Amino acid sequence: MIPDYSFRTDHPNPRTTRMLHLLFYFGALLLLVAAVHSLYLYFTAWTTGDDGSHLWSLVLGLVYLLVSVLIAYFTYNHGDDEVAPPDRYVEIEDGVLMFSLDQVSGRQVVDLSAVGSVSRPSVRELVLALRDGRQVVLPVYLIDDEEKQRELEAILTKL
């Protein structure tokens, strides 16, 4: 009898995400203050020399302004609260392996009675060779917990 196994990813805490967004906005605000200060120096602190040192204030002010706008833009467009992150899971129940670990393949179902051999050619993947000649690649590196990876590998190698 094949033991049951279950793994589901934990979604990020919205409070933590909100705090990160606030920190990024605060950093963008500090860069905006630095940009205004540098531009203020450029427009008000002209010297009589021809060394061109006043141009550094203009260049730094524009760079600070550009970086602060980029940080604010990418923080704002980082993600929607309504859109849930994709659910990654692996379940073994009644001799059937169901998994959805990446967005490309979607949900896959494998009958474990049809598995001929199991190998792990790399740290990233677990290859299930089926008796009909097909191979199913299980991307185990997407399972966050190493203990759960080892547990899944132990269950599948005992087949």
Buried (B, 14 or more C-beta within 10 A) or exposed (E): EBEEBEBEBEEEEEEEBEEEBEEBBEBBEEBBEBBBBBBEBBEEEEEEEEEEEBEEBBEBBBBBBEBBBEBBEEBEEEEEEEEEEEEBBBBBEEBEBBBBBEEEEEEBEBEBEBBEEBEBEEEEBBBBBBEEEEEBEBBBEBBEEEEBBEBBBEBBEEB
